[in-house]
């Protein structure tokens, strides 16, 4: 739903993409005792839900929070966080690795920057996330963000919201395609529905062309807003969609996620990335956020996302609040 606030934020986000920072809009030099925590997010459903979870937790702790969700893509959100225009936002380990740090999972597993010490997920996490790649990627981004930007990754989720390619079940069965390698053989005749930055991303078309060779050299990209990419697939404007592993539409529309059989994509566990002054001012924030993040499994996030994107069209803030309340993370 477009609101006046959404329109205003859209006007703010555009200059950032061109290199300017909206410091005139968001205060960056606030006295510690009066610190209002500015919470940001990127521009798709799961980010809206997570951003509102963070706001609700802060408010439950008696901390003033400002809603600056729906900023735009990764680079906009990261720039806003690094400059201090926001204080935290949800990010994915694989995105931090590839889009911010310019590394690949191959770099990490080869030892180029991986931390020698593990930071295991809490013992009571609902779903184990323990794979060597997941731990190594998390340790790498956590250490590199601290060293390069002075930013702190809190604990990551068990959920892995991996990038993926998906097709309708009918297309998969009629063409016998269940892997990306199989899709690559016919990709030159296809259209993929994806956000506008897909062709320039290493974890997007560039990576597909690198890992799956020439099969993706001629695929046509239909650039759409994140909220419209599945509709383009269902309407027949595209045969393939760039999916995220926890998107509710995958189950809701009975789509087939193609196996990344050559291992292009790293793990994409989500976590709050926070400016140090927030943790210095409010030390209890880390434990409260970690408690919630480690409860977020693939199934949980998929269900929450579908409540917003499915027929019910619930508001992301309401979905966030009900999850936190129903599970005892905040007071009812």
PyMOL commands that set and color helices and strands:
alter all, ss='L'
color gray80, all
select helices_A, chain A and resi 4-17+32-34+45-60+74-83+93-100+105-109+132-149+169-175+180-184+187-189+198-200+205-211+213-216+226-234+248-252+276-281+285-293+298-309+316-326
alter helices_A, ss='H'
color red, helices_A
select strands_A, chain A and resi 37-40+65-68+88-92+151-153+163-168+191-194+220-223+240-244+255-257+270-275
alter strands_A, ss='S'
color yellow, strands_A
deselect
rebuild
show_as cartoon
